[in-house]
């Protein structure tokens, strides 16, 4: 997990895996959305729930890896980039990620409750919140890839 990854950047394996996953995440989300657009709600439900759960697994892998390897500061030691900029960018990334994951959790919970348990929807506009979550998770992916770039592709 901590050996050198496969992307040739010097980043550890776990960061390469997580970065590749987050690079394809917007496409996975869009694939799930396409099922809804085509009125295949069962596949939309399965795809979005699977993507959500896999994303949570990737976040756990990332968090454990970061903690066990010494954290963000350790990776900053080898980089010639403004620390104030990097920490500001990191805070921006984390805020977008947290807000997006909280909204995504609400969206998933509401969808499960409405779709599988046949209750009244918690979220009045599933589509609107879904678009916000898609934008937020896409921005999270993009900023995460930029952080990887700043730290390992210098």
BAKENU-614986 format. One line per field, with one value per atom (N, C-alpha, C): residue in one letter; atom name; x, y, z. Coordinates in pm, whole numbers, padded with zeros to 5 digits. Layout:
// residues N
residu A / ...
atome CA / ...
u X / ...
v Y / ...
w Z / ...
***
This chain:
// residues 154
residu X / X / X / X / X / X / X / X / X / X / X / X / X / X / X / X / X / X / X / X / X / X / X / X / X / X / X / X / X / X / X / X / X / X / X / X / X / X / X / X / X / X / X / X / X / X / X / X / X / X / X / X / X / X / X / X / X / X / X / X / X / X / X / X / X / X / X / X / X / X / X / X / X / X / X / X / X / X / X / X / X / X / X / X / X / X / X / X / X / X / X / X / X / X / X / X / X / X / X / X / X / X / X / X / X / X / X / X / X / X / X / X / X / X / X / X / X / X / X / X / X / X / X / X / X / X / X / X / X / X / X / X / X / X / X / X / X / X / X / X / X / X / X / X / X / X / X / X / X / X / X / X / X / X / X / X / X / X / X / X / X / X / X / X / X / X / X / X / X / X / X / X / X / X / X / X / X / X / X / X / X / X / X / X / X / X / X / X / X / X / X / X / X / X / X / X / X / X / X / X / X / X / X / X / X / X / X / X / X / X / X / X / X / X / X / X / X / X / X / X / X / X / X / X / X / X / X / X / X / X / X / X / X / X / X / X / X / X / X / X / X / X / X / X / X / X / X / X / X / X / X / X / X / X / X / X / X / X / X / X / X / X / X / X / X / X / X / X / X / X / X / X / X / X / X / X / X / X / X / X / X / X / X / X / X / X / X / X / X / X / X / X / X / X / X / X / X / X / X / X / X / X / X / X / X / X / X / X / X / X / X / X / X / X / X / X / X / X / X / X / X / X / X / X / X / X / X / X / X / X / X / X / X / X / X / X / X / X / X / X / X / X / X / X / X / X / X / X / X / X / X / X / X / X / X / X / X / X / X / X / X / X / X / X / X / X / X / X / X / X / X / X / X / X / X / X / X / X / X / X / X / X / X / X / X / X / X / X / X / X / X / X / X / X / X / X / X / X / X / X / X / X / X / X / X / X / X / X / X / X / X / X / X / X / X / X / X / X / X / X / X / X / X / X / X / X / X / X / X / X / X / X / X / X / X / X / X / X / X / X / X / X / X / X / X / X / X / X / X / X / X / X / X / X / X / X / X / X / X / X / X / X
atome N / CA / C / N / CA / C / N / CA / C / N / CA / C / N / CA / C / N / CA / C / N / CA / C / N / CA / C / N / CA / C / N / CA / C / N / CA / C / N / CA / C / N / CA / C / N / CA / C / N / CA / C / N / CA / C / N / CA / C / N / CA / C / N / CA / C / N / CA / C / N / CA / C / N / CA / C / N / CA / C / N / CA / C / N / CA / C / N / CA / C / N / CA / C / N / CA / C / N / CA / C / N / CA / C / N / CA / C / N / CA / C / N / CA / C / N / CA / C / N / CA / C / N / CA / C / N / CA / C / N / CA / C / N / CA / C / N / CA / C / N / CA / C / N / CA / C / N / CA / C / N / CA / C / N / CA / C / N / CA / C / N / CA / C / N / CA / C / N / CA / C / N / CA / C / N / CA / C / N / CA / C / N / CA / C / N / CA / C / N / CA / C / N / CA / C / N / CA / C / N / CA / C / N / CA / C / N / CA / C / N / CA / C / N / CA / C / N / CA / C / N / CA / C / N / CA / C / N / CA / C / N / CA / C / N / CA / C / N / CA / C / N / CA / C / N / CA / C / N / CA / C / N / CA / C / N / CA / C / N / CA / C / N / CA / C / N / CA / C / N / CA / C / N / CA / C / N / CA / C / N / CA / C / N / CA / C / N / CA / C / N / CA / C / N / CA / C / N / CA / C / N / CA / C / N / CA / C / N / CA / C / N / CA / C / N / CA / C / N / CA / C / N / CA / C / N / CA / C / N / CA / C / N / CA / C / N / CA / C / N / CA / C / N / CA / C / N / CA / C / N / CA / C / N / CA / C / N / CA / C / N / CA / C / N / CA / C / N / CA / C / N / CA / C / N / CA / C / N / CA / C / N / CA / C / N / CA / C / N / CA / C / N / CA / C / N / CA / C / N / CA / C / N / CA / C / N / CA / C / N / CA / C / N / CA / C / N / CA / C / N / CA / C / N / CA / C / N / CA / C / N / CA / C / N / CA / C / N / CA / C / N / CA / C / N / CA / C / N / CA / C / N / CA / C / N / CA / C / N / CA / C / N / CA / C / N / CA / C / N / CA / C / N / CA / C / N / CA / C / N / CA / C / N / CA / C / N / CA / C / N / CA / C / N / CA / C / N / CA / C / N / CA / C / N / CA / C / N / CA / C / N / CA / C / N / CA / C / N / CA / C / N / CA / C / N / CA / C / N / CA / C / N / CA / C / N / CA / C
u 00082 / 00000 / 00087 / 00203 / 00290 / 00408 / 00417 / 00523 / 00490 / 00590 / 00570 / 00457 / 00377 / 00261 / 00299 / 00198 / 00215 / 00212 / 00187 / 00179 / 00315 / 00419 / 00553 / 00582 / 00507 / 00526 / 00601 / 00623 / 00683 / 00581 / 00455 / 00349 / 00331 / 00286 / 00260 / 00141 / 00138 / 00036 / -00105 / -00131 / -00268 / -00312 / -00221 / -00259 / -00282 / -00205 / -00229 / -00368 / -00401 / -00532 / -00645 / -00634 / -00739 / -00751 / -00638 / -00641 / -00706 / -00673 / -00736 / -00886 / -00924 / -01068 / -01138 / -01082 / -01147 / -01143 / -01048 / -01046 / -01164 / -01204 / -01316 / -01451 / -01449 / -01573 / -01678 / -01644 / -01749 / -01814 / -01736 / -01790 / -01882 / -01844 / -01931 / -02063 / -02053 / -02175 / -02262 / -02199 / -02276 / -02340 / -02268 / -02327 / -02453 / -02449 / -02569 / -02680 / -02644 / -02743 / -02807 / -02726 / -02778 / -02889 / -02876 / -02984 / -03114 / -03104 / -03225 / -03284 / -03196 / -03243 / -03320 / -03274 / -03339 / -03450 / -03490 / -03601 / -03576 / -03450 / -03417 / -03380 / -03482 / -03462 / -03398 / -03424 / -03361 / -03209 / -03163 / -03018 / -02958 / -03031 / -02986 / -02962 / -03058 / -03049 / -02927 / -02912 / -02802 / -02666 / -02657 / -02530 / -02491 / -02584 / -02551 / -02518 / -02592 / -02563 / -02428 / -02398 / -02269 / -02155 / -02173 / -02070 / -02048 / -02155 / -02146 / -02065 / -02100 / -02031 / -01884 / -01855 / -01717 / -01638 / -01702 / -01637 / -01602 / -01692 / -01663 / -01544 / -01537 / -01423 / -01293 / -01296 / -01177 / -01135 / -01232 / -01201 / -01136 / -01185 / -01125 / -00982 / -00960 / -00824 / -00733 / -00782 / -00705 / -00672 / -00772 / -00751 / -00656 / -00674 / -00583 / -00441 / -00429 / -00297 / -00228 / -00302 / -00243 / -00198 / -00281 / -00246 / -00124 / -00122 / -00013 / 00118 / 00111 / 00232 / 00289 / 00223 / 00277 / 00199 / 00098 / 00010 / 00056 / -00027 / -00006 / 00127 / 00162 / 00286 / 00409 / 00406 / 00519 / 00539 / 00429 / 00439 / 00479 / 00446 / 00483 / 00634 / 00703 / 00847 / 00927 / 00884 / 00959 / 00914 / 00827 / 00767 / 00813 / 00847 / 00886 / 00766 / 00669 / 00548 / 00510 / 00448 / 00411 / 00319 / 00365 / 00287 / 00152 / 00148 / 00022 / -00079 / -00034 / -00122 / -00172 / -00079 / -00117 / -00216 / -00191 / -00282 / -00417 / -00417 / -00543 / -00619 / -00548 / -00611 / -00664 / -00587 / -00631 / -00759 / -00765 / -00885 / -01005 / -00983 / -01088 / -01138 / -01045 / -01078 / -01159 / -01114 / -01180 / -01321 / -01338 / -01471 / -01568 / -01525 / -01610 / -01643 / -01542 / -01563 / -01663 / -01645 / -01734 / -01878 / -01896 / -02031 / -02093 / -02016 / -02067 / -02105 / -02021 / -02050 / -02170 / -02183 / -02301 / -02427 / -02425 / -02541 / -02569 / -02463 / -02478 / -02540 / -02498 / -02554 / -02704 / -02741 / -02883 / -02959 / -02900 / -02964 / -02984 / -02880 / -02888 / -02991 / -02985 / -03079 / -03223 / -03245 / -03379 / -03424 / -03334 / -03369 / -03399 / -03319 / -03344 / -03479 / -03503 / -03628 / -03749 / -03736 / -03847 / -03862 / -03751 / -03756 / -03779 / -03706 / -03714 / -03816 / -03833 / -03923 / -04060 / -04076 / -04204 / -04258 / -04169 / -04209 / -04211 / -04262 / -04259 / -04114 / -04082 / -03943 / -03903 / -03778 / -03720 / -03675 / -03620 / -03571 / -03678 / -03727 / -03835 / -03788 / -03668 / -03619 / -03493 / -03515 / -03405 / -03311 / -03369 / -03289 / -03201 / -03258 / -03181 / -03067 / -03095 / -02989 / -02886 / -02932 / -02840 / -02742 / -02791 / -02702 / -02600 / -02643 / -02551 / -02445 / -02487 / -02393 / -02297 / -02348 / -02261 / -02155 / -02197 / -02102 / -02001 / -02048 / -01959 / -01860 / -01906 / -01815 / -01719 / -01764 / -01673 / -01565 / -01604 / -01507 / -01413 / -01464 / -01380 / -01277 / -01322 / -01230 / -01124 / -01165 / -01072 / -00969 / -01014 / -00919 / -00827 / -00879 / -00795 / -00686 / -00721 / -00623 / -00518 / -00561 / -00466 / -00370 / -00421 / -00332 / -00230 / -00274 / -00182 / -00076 / -00121 / -00029 / 00073 / 00026 / 00116 / 00220 / 00178 / 00267 / 00363 / 00321 / 00400 / 00445 / 00399 / 00437 / 00519 / 00613 / 00698 / 00831
v -00119 / 00000 / 00126 / 00117 / 00234 / 00228 / 00117 / 00109 / 00207 / 00233 / 00328 / 00282 / 00378 / 00349 / 00320 / 00303 / 00263 / 00379 / 00501 / 00614 / 00679 / 00632 / 00683 / 00820 / 00861 / 00995 / 00994 / 00878 / 00869 / 00867 / 00882 / 00875 / 00729 / 00709 / 00572 / 00510 / 00378 / 00304 / 00346 / 00363 / 00397 / 00531 / 00627 / 00756 / 00744 / 00661 / 00638 / 00576 / 00476 / 00410 / 00508 / 00583 / 00678 / 00788 / 00835 / 00941 / 00893 / 00774 / 00719 / 00704 / 00655 / 00641 / 00776 / 00877 / 01008 / 01073 / 01033 / 01083 / 01027 / 00904 / 00845 / 00866 / 00913 / 00930 / 01014 / 01129 / 01205 / 01124 / 01039 / 00955 / 00845 / 00789 / 00690 / 00755 / 00872 / 00943 / 00975 / 01021 / 01054 / 00929 / 00817 / 00691 / 00656 / 00676 / 00652 / 00749 / 00873 / 00975 / 00940 / 00886 / 00849 / 00745 / 00654 / 00556 / 00628 / 00730 / 00804 / 00879 / 00938 / 01011 / 00917 / 00792 / 00692 / 00616 / 00668 / 00614 / 00473 / 00436 / 00306 / 00334 / 00354 / 00397 / 00290 / 00165 / 00056 / 00058 / 00071 / 00076 / 00206 / 00315 / 00443 / 00427 / 00371 / 00348 / 00261 / 00149 / 00056 / 00119 / 00189 / 00251 / 00361 / 00446 / 00558 / 00507 / 00409 / 00354 / 00283 / 00207 / 00139 / 00239 / 00343 / 00447 / 00519 / 00548 / 00612 / 00524 / 00396 / 00306 / 00288 / 00274 / 00261 / 00388 / 00502 / 00629 / 00635 / 00591 / 00588 / 00496 / 00382 / 00291 / 00362 / 00432 / 00504 / 00614 / 00681 / 00785 / 00722 / 00606 / 00537 / 00495 / 00439 / 00402 / 00524 / 00635 / 00758 / 00806 / 00814 / 00866 / 00778 / 00648 / 00558 / 00570 / 00571 / 00585 / 00714 / 00823 / 00952 / 00951 / 00899 / 00895 / 00807 / 00691 / 00596 / 00639 / 00723 / 00763 / 00896 / 00960 / 01085 / 01209 / 01195 / 01306 / 01398 / 01497 / 01593 / 01666 / 01703 / 01775 / 01698 / 01567 / 01484 / 01496 / 01494 / 01505 / 01645 / 01743 / 01882 / 01906 / 01822 / 01839 / 01834 / 01755 / 01734 / 01824 / 01920 / 02001 / 02146 / 02204 / 02344 / 02427 / 02441 / 02516 / 02594 / 02706 / 02793 / 02718 / 02708 / 02635 / 02700 / 02831 / 02901 / 02869 / 02872 / 02837 / 02694 / 02600 / 02459 / 02432 / 02489 / 02464 / 02531 / 02648 / 02714 / 02631 / 02578 / 02495 / 02367 / 02310 / 02189 / 02215 / 02327 / 02361 / 02378 / 02445 / 02462 / 02325 / 02235 / 02099 / 02024 / 02031 / 01960 / 02014 / 02145 / 02204 / 02158 / 02164 / 02118 / 01969 / 01891 / 01747 / 01720 / 01785 / 01762 / 01800 / 01918 / 01962 / 01866 / 01827 / 01738 / 01601 / 01546 / 01414 / 01419 / 01525 / 01539 / 01547 / 01629 / 01640 / 01508 / 01440 / 01311 / 01209 / 01211 / 01120 / 01147 / 01274 / 01310 / 01262 / 01281 / 01240 / 01088 / 01014 / 00867 / 00820 / 00875 / 00837 / 00862 / 00978 / 01013 / 00919 / 00888 / 00800 / 00659 / 00609 / 00475 / 00473 / 00576 / 00582 / 00589 / 00672 / 00689 / 00568 / 00522 / 00419 / 00280 / 00245 / 00109 / 00094 / 00197 / 00185 / 00247 / 00309 / 00368 / 00471 / 00558 / 00667 / 00797 / 00900 / 01033 / 01077 / 01143 / 01187 / 01293 / 01282 / 01382 / 01502 / 01472 / 01576 / 01601 / 01724 / 01757 / 01750 / 01797 / 01798 / 01712 / 01584 / 01489 / 01529 / 01567 / 01602 / 01724 / 01827 / 01949 / 01920 / 01848 / 01815 / 01723 / 01633 / 01545 / 01623 / 01728 / 01812 / 01885 / 01931 / 01998 / 01900 / 01779 / 01676 / 01640 / 01624 / 01592 / 01701 / 01826 / 01937 / 01937 / 01917 / 01918 / 01803 / 01685 / 01569 / 01581 / 01639 / 01662 / 01763 / 01867 / 01966 / 01904 / 01820 / 01749 / 01664 / 01591 / 01508 / 01593 / 01700 / 01787 / 01849 / 01902 / 01964 / 01860 / 01739 / 01632 / 01592 / 01585 / 01553 / 01665 / 01789 / 01901 / 01891 / 01854 / 01837 / 01728 / 01617 / 01509 / 01564 / 01639 / 01699 / 01790 / 01879 / 01971 / 01897 / 01787 / 01715 / 01619 / 01560 / 01449 / 01465 / 01565 / 01577 / 01703 / 01726 / 01845 / 01816
w 00000 / 00000 / 00000 / 00067 / 00076 / -00020 / -00094 / -00195 / -00307 / -00390 / -00498 / -00589 / -00630 / -00714 / -00858 / -00940 / -01080 / -01178 / -01130 / -01222 / -01252 / -01185 / -01212 / -01155 / -01054 / -00997 / -00865 / -00808 / -00676 / -00564 / -00598 / -00498 / -00456 / -00332 / -00289 / -00363 / -00364 / -00436 / -00398 / -00269 / -00228 / -00287 / -00300 / -00359 / -00509 / -00577 / -00720 / -00741 / -00659 / -00673 / -00647 / -00538 / -00502 / -00607 / -00658 / -00758 / -00887 / -00931 / -01052 / -01029 / -00913 / -00884 / -00893 / -00829 / -00831 / -00969 / -01051 / -01189 / -01270 / -01238 / -01312 / -01242 / -01117 / -01042 / -01116 / -01174 / -01245 / -01358 / -01422 / -01530 / -01475 / -01360 / -01295 / -01254 / -01194 / -01154 / -01275 / -01382 / -01502 / -01562 / -01554 / -01602 / -01526 / -01395 / -01314 / -01347 / -01373 / -01410 / -01544 / -01635 / -01767 / -01755 / -01657 / -01635 / -01598 / -01513 / -01474 / -01593 / -01673 / -01792 / -01885 / -01893 / -01977 / -01904 / -01789 / -01710 / -01656 / -01646 / -01585 / -01439 / -01358 / -01220 / -01133 / -01163 / -01086 / -01104 / -01228 / -01253 / -01201 / -01211 / -01155 / -01006 / -00938 / -00794 / -00760 / -00831 / -00803 / -00832 / -00944 / -00983 / -00885 / -00848 / -00760 / -00619 / -00570 / -00438 / -00437 / -00541 / -00552 / -00559 / -00638 / -00652 / -00519 / -00449 / -00318 / -00221 / -00213 / -00121 / -00159 / -00288 / -00333 / -00304 / -00317 / -00286 / -00138 / -00052 / 00091 / 00121 / 00054 / 00071 / 00030 / -00083 / -00129 / -00031 / 00027 / 00127 / 00250 / 00292 / 00407 / 00374 / 00256 / 00213 / 00215 / 00159 / 00155 / 00296 / 00382 / 00517 / 00597 / 00591 / 00662 / 00608 / 00477 / 00416 / 00455 / 00452 / 00491 / 00636 / 00724 / 00867 / 00891 / 00826 / 00849 / 00783 / 00681 / 00610 / 00659 / 00754 / 00808 / 00772 / 00689 / 00658 / 00547 / 00522 / 00414 / 00428 / 00552 / 00577 / 00532 / 00546 / 00502 / 00351 / 00278 / 00133 / 00089 / 00170 / 00140 / 00153 / 00231 / 00253 / 00124 / 00029 / -00095 / -00210 / -00180 / -00285 / -00272 / -00385 / -00387 / -00434 / -00344 / -00375 / -00250 / -00269 / -00157 / -00060 / 00067 / 00167 / 00194 / 00199 / 00224 / 00115 / -00010 / -00121 / -00108 / -00081 / -00074 / 00038 / 00156 / 00267 / 00241 / 00180 / 00143 / 00041 / -00058 / -00160 / -00098 / -00005 / 00065 / 00145 / 00215 / 00292 / 00197 / 00085 / -00017 / -00063 / -00094 / -00139 / -00031 / 00092 / 00201 / 00224 / 00219 / 00237 / 00129 / 00005 / -00105 / -00087 / -00051 / -00032 / 00081 / 00193 / 00307 / 00275 / 00219 / 00182 / 00081 / -00018 / -00122 / -00067 / 00021 / 00077 / 00170 / 00248 / 00334 / 00248 / 00143 / 00054 / -00018 / -00058 / -00126 / -00031 / 00096 / 00195 / 00214 / 00221 / 00232 / 00109 / -00007 / -00132 / -00136 / -00100 / -00099 / 00003 / 00123 / 00228 / 00183 / 00127 / 00079 / -00032 / -00123 / -00235 / -00186 / -00094 / -00040 / 00032 / 00112 / 00187 / 00092 / -00009 / -00103 / -00195 / -00251 / -00355 / -00297 / -00195 / -00142 / -00030 / 00050 / 00164 / 00139 / 00021 / -00021 / 00078 / 00127 / 00214 / 00136 / 00199 / 00138 / 00121 / 00012 / -00007 / 00096 / 00139 / 00230 / 00148 / 00032 / -00057 / -00162 / -00167 / -00261 / -00406 / -00431 / -00568 / -00579 / -00599 / -00611 / -00724 / -00836 / -00954 / -00926 / -00864 / -00837 / -00739 / -00631 / -00536 / -00602 / -00686 / -00759 / -00845 / -00911 / -00994 / -00907 / -00789 / -00697 / -00649 / -00613 / -00568 / -00681 / -00802 / -00916 / -00935 / -00931 / -00946 / -00832 / -00710 / -00595 / -00597 / -00630 / -00636 / -00754 / -00863 / -00976 / -00938 / -00867 / -00820 / -00717 / -00632 / -00534 / -00608 / -00709 / -00787 / -00855 / -00918 / -00990 / -00896 / -00782 / -00689 / -00626 / -00602 / -00550 / -00648 / -00775 / -00879 / -00887 / -00873 / -00873 / -00754 / -00638 / -00522 / -00550 / -00607 / -00645 / -00741 / -00839 / -00936 / -00867 / -00780 / -00710 / -00626 / -00564 / -00471 / -00540 / -00650 / -00705 / -00850 / -00920 / -01060 / -01084 / -00997 / -01007 / -01072
***
